[in-house]
Amino acid sequence: MSIKLDGVSYAYNVGTPAENVALDGVSLVVERGEWLSIVGHTGSGKSTLAQHLNLLLSPQSGTVSVDGELVQIGTKAARGLRRKVGLVFQYPESQFFAETVRDEIEFAPSNWGVKGDDLKSCVDEAVSASGLDPALLAANPFALSGGQRRRAAIASVLAMRPEYLVLDEPTAGLDAAGIRDLTGMLSDLRERGMAVVQVTHDLGVALERSDRVLALERGRAVAEGTPEEIASYLAENPVKGLLLPPCASFAHRLRSRGINVPLTSGAAAIAEAVEKARAVMR
Protein backbone atom coordinates (compact mmCIF):
# COMPACT_ATOMS: atom_id res chain seq x y z
CA MET A 1 0.00 0.00 0.00
CA SER A 2 1.49 3.33 -1.03
CA ILE A 3 1.17 6.75 -2.62
CA LYS A 4 2.59 6.70 -6.13
CA LEU A 5 3.44 9.70 -8.29
CA ASP A 6 4.32 8.82 -11.87
CA GLY A 7 5.92 11.45 -14.11
CA VAL A 8 4.20 14.38 -12.38
CA SER A 9 4.76 17.83 -13.88
CA TYR A 10 3.29 21.16 -12.82
CA ALA A 11 3.87 24.79 -13.82
CA TYR A 12 2.53 28.06 -12.47
CA ASN A 13 1.26 30.92 -14.68
CA VAL A 14 1.11 28.68 -17.73
CA GLY A 15 1.05 30.57 -21.03
CA THR A 16 2.27 33.85 -19.54
CA PRO A 17 5.72 35.47 -19.46
CA ALA A 18 5.86 34.51 -15.78
CA GLU A 19 5.44 30.77 -16.44
CA ASN A 20 7.46 28.78 -13.95
CA VAL A 21 7.96 25.01 -14.03
CA ALA A 22 7.78 23.77 -10.44
CA LEU A 23 7.84 20.01 -11.09
CA ASP A 24 9.27 18.30 -14.13
CA GLY A 25 8.48 14.61 -14.50
CA VAL A 26 8.84 13.63 -10.84
CA SER A 27 8.11 10.02 -9.90
CA LEU A 28 7.92 8.90 -6.29
CA VAL A 29 6.56 6.10 -4.12
CA VAL A 30 5.69 6.65 -0.43
CA GLU A 31 5.34 3.37 1.44
CA ARG A 32 3.22 2.86 4.55
CA GLY A 33 5.16 3.14 7.79
CA GLU A 34 8.26 4.85 6.37
CA TRP A 35 9.79 8.27 6.94
CA LEU A 36 10.55 9.99 3.64
CA SER A 37 12.22 13.38 3.53
CA ILE A 38 11.96 15.63 0.48
CA VAL A 39 14.85 18.11 0.42
CA GLY A 40 15.85 20.94 -1.87
CA HIS A 41 16.60 24.64 -2.10
CA THR A 42 13.94 27.34 -2.04
CA GLY A 43 12.07 27.11 -5.33
CA SER A 44 13.08 23.50 -5.99
CA GLY A 45 9.44 22.33 -6.01
CA LYS A 46 9.23 20.78 -2.52
CA SER A 47 5.99 22.44 -1.43
CA THR A 48 4.38 21.93 -4.84
CA LEU A 49 5.21 18.23 -4.60
CA ALA A 50 3.76 18.06 -1.07
CA GLN A 51 0.47 19.54 -2.31
CA HIS A 52 0.27 16.84 -4.99
CA LEU A 53 0.49 14.11 -2.36
CA ASN A 54 -3.04 14.85 -1.16
CA LEU A 55 -4.21 16.44 -4.41
CA LEU A 56 -4.49 20.04 -3.30
CA LEU A 57 -2.82 20.45 -6.68
CA SER A 58 -3.57 18.18 -9.62
CA PRO A 59 -0.75 17.19 -11.98
CA GLN A 60 -0.81 18.86 -15.39
CA SER A 61 0.80 15.70 -16.67
CA GLY A 62 1.47 12.40 -14.94
CA THR A 63 -0.67 10.60 -12.36
CA VAL A 64 -1.20 10.26 -8.61
CA SER A 65 -2.54 7.04 -7.09
CA VAL A 66 -3.13 6.06 -3.48
CA ASP A 67 -3.22 2.42 -2.40
CA GLY A 68 -3.56 1.41 -6.03
CA GLU A 69 -6.42 3.80 -6.87
CA LEU A 70 -5.89 6.57 -9.43
CA VAL A 71 -7.20 9.89 -8.07
CA GLN A 72 -8.15 13.20 -9.69
CA ILE A 73 -9.44 16.49 -8.28
CA GLY A 74 -13.23 16.66 -8.06
CA THR A 75 -13.78 12.92 -7.78
CA LYS A 76 -15.03 10.88 -4.84
CA ALA A 77 -11.62 9.19 -4.73
CA ALA A 78 -9.94 12.58 -4.23
CA ARG A 79 -12.11 13.32 -1.20
CA GLY A 80 -11.25 9.95 0.30
CA LEU A 81 -7.58 10.60 -0.43
CA ARG A 82 -7.61 13.67 1.77
CA ARG A 83 -8.78 11.57 4.68
CA LYS A 84 -5.94 9.10 4.14
CA VAL A 85 -3.30 11.74 3.48
CA GLY A 86 -3.09 14.61 5.95
CA LEU A 87 -1.14 17.76 5.04
CA VAL A 88 0.29 20.18 7.61
CA PHE A 89 1.20 23.52 6.03
CA GLN A 90 4.50 25.31 6.57
CA TYR A 91 2.79 28.15 8.42
CA PRO A 92 0.27 26.66 10.90
CA GLU A 93 -1.76 29.86 11.11
CA SER A 94 -2.59 29.53 7.40
CA GLN A 95 -4.79 26.53 8.19
CA PHE A 96 -6.46 27.95 11.31
CA PHE A 97 -9.92 29.51 11.18
CA ALA A 98 -11.78 28.40 14.34
CA GLU A 99 -12.07 30.40 17.56
CA THR A 100 -10.66 27.66 19.81
CA VAL A 101 -8.09 24.91 19.45
CA ARG A 102 -10.75 22.30 20.26
CA ASP A 103 -12.99 23.57 17.45
CA GLU A 104 -10.01 23.48 15.12
CA ILE A 105 -9.22 19.85 15.93
CA GLU A 106 -12.87 18.78 15.83
CA PHE A 107 -13.58 20.30 12.43
CA ALA A 108 -12.16 17.63 10.11
CA PRO A 109 -13.60 14.52 11.79
CA SER A 110 -16.98 16.22 12.33
CA ASN A 111 -16.98 17.11 8.65
CA TRP A 112 -16.72 13.37 8.00
CA GLY A 113 -19.76 12.74 10.19
CA VAL A 114 -17.97 11.74 13.39
CA LYS A 115 -20.02 12.71 16.47
CA GLY A 116 -20.36 12.26 20.22
CA ASP A 117 -17.96 9.94 22.01
CA ASP A 118 -16.23 9.02 18.75
CA LEU A 119 -15.46 12.68 18.09
CA LYS A 120 -14.11 13.10 21.61
CA SER A 121 -11.88 10.05 21.10
CA CYS A 122 -10.54 11.54 17.86
CA VAL A 123 -9.66 14.78 19.65
CA ASP A 124 -8.14 13.05 22.68
CA GLU A 125 -6.00 10.77 20.51
CA ALA A 126 -4.81 13.67 18.35
CA VAL A 127 -3.93 15.82 21.36
CA SER A 128 -1.99 12.96 22.95
CA ALA A 129 -0.16 11.98 19.76
CA SER A 130 0.85 15.58 18.95
CA GLY A 131 2.03 16.32 22.48
CA LEU A 132 -0.30 19.30 22.72
CA ASP A 133 -1.14 20.46 26.25
CA PRO A 134 -4.88 19.68 26.78
CA ALA A 135 -5.14 22.91 28.76
CA LEU A 136 -4.77 24.78 25.47
CA LEU A 137 -7.95 23.36 23.94
CA ALA A 138 -9.99 26.36 25.05
CA ALA A 139 -7.40 28.86 23.77
CA ASN A 140 -7.56 30.81 20.53
CA PRO A 141 -5.11 29.06 18.16
CA PHE A 142 -3.72 32.43 17.00
CA ALA A 143 -2.75 33.23 20.61
CA LEU A 144 -0.43 30.22 20.92
CA SER A 145 3.35 30.25 20.72
CA GLY A 146 5.05 29.06 17.54
CA GLY A 147 5.70 25.56 18.87
CA GLN A 148 2.18 25.29 20.28
CA ARG A 149 0.66 26.39 16.97
CA ARG A 150 2.70 23.71 15.20
CA ARG A 151 1.38 21.02 17.53
CA ALA A 152 -2.19 22.29 17.24
CA ALA A 153 -1.94 22.17 13.45
CA ILE A 154 -0.59 18.62 13.56
CA ALA A 155 -3.32 17.60 16.01
CA SER A 156 -6.01 19.01 13.69
CA VAL A 157 -4.70 16.73 10.93
CA LEU A 158 -4.16 13.69 13.14
CA ALA A 159 -7.80 13.91 14.26
CA MET A 160 -8.72 12.49 10.82
CA ARG A 161 -6.63 9.41 11.68
CA PRO A 162 -4.68 9.60 8.41
CA GLU A 163 -2.47 6.81 7.14
CA TYR A 164 0.03 9.23 5.60
CA LEU A 165 1.16 12.48 7.24
CA VAL A 166 2.79 15.14 5.03
CA LEU A 167 4.47 18.09 6.75
CA ASP A 168 5.82 21.12 4.91
CA GLU A 169 8.90 22.51 6.71
CA PRO A 170 7.75 21.32 10.16
CA THR A 171 10.99 22.35 11.90
CA ALA A 172 11.03 25.92 10.55
CA GLY A 173 11.31 28.46 13.35
CA LEU A 174 11.90 25.85 16.07
CA ASP A 175 14.94 25.83 18.33
CA ALA A 176 17.04 22.70 18.89
CA ALA A 177 14.85 21.47 21.74
CA GLY A 178 11.71 22.05 19.70
CA ILE A 179 13.16 20.12 16.76
CA ARG A 180 14.06 17.18 19.04
CA ASP A 181 10.54 17.13 20.48
CA LEU A 182 8.90 17.33 17.06
CA THR A 183 11.05 14.68 15.40
CA GLY A 184 10.61 12.40 18.41
CA MET A 185 6.84 12.74 18.08
CA LEU A 186 7.01 11.97 14.35
CA SER A 187 9.15 8.91 15.09
CA ASP A 188 6.44 7.65 17.46
CA LEU A 189 3.82 8.07 14.73
CA ARG A 190 5.94 6.15 12.26
CA GLU A 191 6.43 3.33 14.76
CA ARG A 192 2.63 3.08 14.95
CA GLY A 193 2.54 2.44 11.20
CA MET A 194 1.89 5.93 9.85
CA ALA A 195 3.94 7.12 6.88
CA VAL A 196 5.71 10.44 7.55
CA VAL A 197 6.66 12.67 4.62
CA GLN A 198 8.79 15.59 5.73
CA VAL A 199 9.41 18.44 3.30
CA THR A 200 12.45 20.27 4.60
CA HIS A 201 15.48 22.40 3.86
CA ASP A 202 17.11 20.95 7.02
CA LEU A 203 19.36 18.30 5.53
CA GLY A 204 20.74 17.37 8.95
CA VAL A 205 17.31 16.30 10.26
CA ALA A 206 16.56 14.50 6.99
CA LEU A 207 19.77 12.47 7.12
CA GLU A 208 19.39 11.66 10.81
CA ARG A 209 15.73 10.62 10.88
CA SER A 210 14.64 9.40 7.45
CA ASP A 211 14.38 5.94 5.95
CA ARG A 212 14.66 7.50 2.48
CA VAL A 213 15.48 10.94 1.08
CA LEU A 214 14.46 12.54 -2.23
CA ALA A 215 16.53 15.51 -3.40
CA LEU A 216 14.98 18.04 -5.77
CA GLU A 217 16.69 20.67 -7.90
CA ARG A 218 14.73 23.04 -10.16
CA GLY A 219 11.70 20.76 -10.12
CA ARG A 220 13.57 17.58 -10.98
CA ALA A 221 14.38 14.61 -8.78
CA VAL A 222 18.19 14.46 -8.85
CA ALA A 223 18.76 11.74 -6.27
CA GLU A 224 16.77 9.30 -4.15
CA GLY A 225 17.98 6.71 -1.65
CA THR A 226 18.90 6.02 1.94
CA PRO A 227 20.37 8.85 4.01
CA GLU A 228 23.80 7.27 3.56
CA GLU A 229 23.37 7.15 -0.22
CA ILE A 230 22.11 10.73 -0.41
CA ALA A 231 24.94 12.05 1.78
CA SER A 232 27.45 10.24 -0.44
CA TYR A 233 25.81 11.60 -3.61
CA LEU A 234 25.75 15.19 -2.34
CA ALA A 235 29.36 14.98 -1.23
CA GLU A 236 30.36 14.24 -4.82
CA ASN A 237 27.57 16.10 -6.66
CA PRO A 238 26.73 19.38 -4.91
CA VAL A 239 23.12 20.55 -5.30
CA LYS A 240 22.27 24.23 -5.04
CA GLY A 241 21.09 25.11 -1.53
CA LEU A 242 21.84 21.69 -0.03
CA LEU A 243 24.96 21.80 2.12
CA LEU A 244 26.03 18.68 3.94
CA PRO A 245 26.00 19.09 7.73
CA PRO A 246 29.53 19.61 9.13
CA CYS A 247 29.69 16.09 10.60
CA ALA A 248 28.69 14.47 7.30
CA SER A 249 31.16 16.60 5.37
CA PHE A 250 33.95 15.70 7.82
CA ALA A 251 33.00 12.02 7.66
CA HIS A 252 33.30 12.16 3.86
CA ARG A 253 36.82 13.55 4.15
CA LEU A 254 37.73 10.79 6.61
CA ARG A 255 36.43 8.20 4.16
CA SER A 256 38.65 9.62 1.44
CA ARG A 257 41.56 8.84 3.78
CA GLY A 258 40.48 5.27 4.37
CA ILE A 259 38.69 5.73 7.71
CA ASN A 260 35.34 3.98 7.41
CA VAL A 261 32.68 6.01 9.19
CA PRO A 262 28.98 6.34 8.26
CA LEU A 263 28.28 9.65 6.55
CA THR A 264 25.17 10.18 8.67
CA SER A 265 26.99 9.71 11.99
CA GLY A 266 27.13 12.34 14.69
CA ALA A 267 30.27 13.75 16.23
CA ALA A 268 30.53 11.03 18.90
CA ALA A 269 30.44 8.20 16.35
CA ILE A 270 33.02 9.94 14.17
CA ALA A 271 35.36 10.45 17.13
CA GLU A 272 35.02 6.76 18.00
CA ALA A 273 35.83 5.73 14.42
CA VAL A 274 38.89 7.98 14.34
CA GLU A 275 40.13 6.54 17.63
CA LYS A 276 39.73 2.98 16.33
CA ALA A 277 41.64 3.91 13.18
CA ARG A 278 44.44 5.38 15.29
CA ALA A 279 44.59 2.21 17.38
CA VAL A 280 44.99 0.09 14.23
CA MET A 281 47.80 2.30 12.92
CA ARG A 282 49.79 2.19 16.17
N, C-alpha and C positions, 0 to 999 in steps of 0.2 A: 504494500500500500504506500502510495507516494504522491507528491505533486510533481508533475512533469511539464517543463517548458521546452518546446521544440522549435528552434529557429525563430525566436521571438524578436521582432523589430518594432521600434516605435520612434516617431519623430514629433516634435512640437512645431507649431506654426507652419504646417505643411503648405507648400505652394506660395509662401511669402518670402521676402528677402531675409527674414529672421528665422527661416527653417533650421531646426537643430535636431540632429539625429542623436537620440538618447540611448537607444539600444539597437544593436546591429547583429541580428542573427544569433542571439544568445540561447543556448540550450542548457538545461539544468534539471537535475532530479533531486528532490528533497525527500529523504526516507523518514518513516516514522521513527521516533525515538532517538534521532541524531541531533547534534548541534552543528549547524552549518553557519559559517561566517562569510558574508559578502563584503569584500574590502575594495577600496579604490579612492582616488582623489576626488575632490569636489568637482562635480560635473561629469563623473565617470559613468553615471547611469544607475547608481546603487538604489536611490529612492524610487526611481521609475521602475526598476526591476521588482522592488518590494511591493509596489502597488499592483503589479501584475499577478503576484502570488495569490491575492484574494480578489482579483478582477475589479479593483477600483479603476484600473485602466485595462482596456482590451487591446490585445496585440493588433497592429495594423497588418502584420504578416506573421505567420507562425501560429502555434496553438498552445493552449493551456489545458491540462487535464488533471483531475484530482481523483485519486483512487480508481484510476482507469476510466473515468467519465469525462468526456470532452465538455468544456463549459464555455459559455459565451454570455456577455452582458445582456440583461433583459430576459434571460431564461430562468425557469424554475431551478435548474441545476446551479446557476450562478448564485441564487439566494441561499441555497443549501451550502454552497462552497463557503460563503461568508460566516456560516456557523462553524464549519470545520476549521477554517483558517482565520485566526484573529490577528489583526494588525494594530500595533501600538505606534502612533505617530512620533516623529522626532520631538515635537513640542507638545507636551501633554495638554496644555491649555487649548490647543487647537481642536481637541476632540471633546472638550467639556461644554456643557450647555445647561445642566441641571443646577438647582439651587443648593443641593446638599450632595455630599459624597455618596450617601446611601442611594439617593435617587439616581445618581449617575451609574452606580453599579447595577441597580435593579433594571435599568432601562432595557438593555439588550435581551435578557431572558424573558422579561415581561412582554416584550415585543414578539417573542416566539410563543407566547401563550402560557408561560410558566406563572403559577399563582400560589398563594398561601404558603404552606410549610415548605413546598418545593422551592419557591422563590427565596425564602429565608435561607434554605440550605445552600442555594447557589451563591448568595451573598456571603454567608459565613465561610464557605470553602474558599471563595475568591479572596476574601480579606486575609484568611490564614495563609494561603499559598503565596500571596504577594508580600506578606510581612507588614501590611498596613495596620496601624494602631486602630482598634475598633472604636476608640474614643473619638476618632476623627470623622465618624460616619455622619454626624450631625453638622459638621462644618461645611462652609462654602468651599468647593474645590479650588476656587481662585485665590482663597486666603491661605492655602497651604504653602509650605516651603517647597523648594525645587525637588528635593528627594521624595517628599510626601506626595507631591503631584504626580511624580513618575510612578510611584506605587499605586496610587489611586487609578491612574490610567490603565496600568497593567491589570489591576483588580477588575475594572469595568469590562475588560476583554476576557479575562479568565472566567467571569460569571457565565459566559456562554458555553463553558466547558469545551473549548476547542481542542482539536487534535494536533494542530500546528499553530505555533505562536511566532509571529513575525514582528520584530522590533527594529525600528529605524533609529539608529544612533542612540541606543538606550543609556550609554554611559556619558553622553555629552553633558557637561556642566557639573558632573559629580566629582567629589574629591576621592582620594585613594580608598578611604574607608567605605564611601558610598559605592564605589565600583566593586569592592570585595563583597559587600552585602548583596548587591544586585546580581553579580555573577554567581554567587553562592545560591541565591534563590532560583536562578535559571537552571543551575545544575540539578537542583532538587526536582524541578519540573521535568527535566529530561529523564531523570532516573525513574520517574513515574510513567514514562512512556510517551511524553509529549515531545514533538519535534520543535526545536528552537532554531529560528533563523535570525541571526543577528547581522544587521547592516551597520557597518562601522568603519570609521577612519582609524580606529585604535588597533593597529596591527599587533601590538603586544598582547592585548586581551584575546584577539582572534587566535593567535598562535598558542596561547596558554590554555584556552578553554575548548577549542573546537575539535570536532571529529574530522571535519573537512573545511577547506577554505576555497572560495572562488574569488579570484582577483580580476577586476574590471579596469579597462583603460579605454577612454573615449568610446564607451558603449559596447566594447567587445570583451569577451571573456578571453583573457590572455594566459591564464593558468588556473588549474583546479587540482586539488589533491589534499593529502594530509598536511597538517601544520609543518611537519618536517620537510615534506616535498616543496611546499610553497616557500618556506624560508630559504631552502637551497636554491630554488629558481630565482627568487628575488635577489639573492646574493650575487648571482651571475648575470641576471637580466633585470637591471633596475627599471622600475615602473614609476612614472611621474606621481609624486605625492605619497608614495609608499616607502618609507624609510624603515629598514630593519631596526628593531629595538637594539640598544647598545650590547646587551648580553648575546643576542643572536649574531650580531655583526662580529663580536669578539670570538664567539664560538666558531664562526666560519674561518676566521684567520687562524685559529688553533688547528682546525682541520687541515688547512693548507700546509701546516707544518707537521702533520702526521699524528696529532693528538686527537683521538676519537672522542668527541663530545657531542651530544644531541644539540642541534641548532636551536631547539625550543627550550633549552634548559635555563634555569635561573642562575644567579651568581654563585650560590652555594654548590650546585652540581658542577659548574665549570671549575671552581676552585678545587673540588675533590678530584676531578679528572686530571687537572694539571699536576696535582700532588702525586697521583698514581703514576703519571708519565715520568715525573722526576725520579720517583722511586725505582722505576724500571731502568732509567739511564744511569743510575748510580753504580 
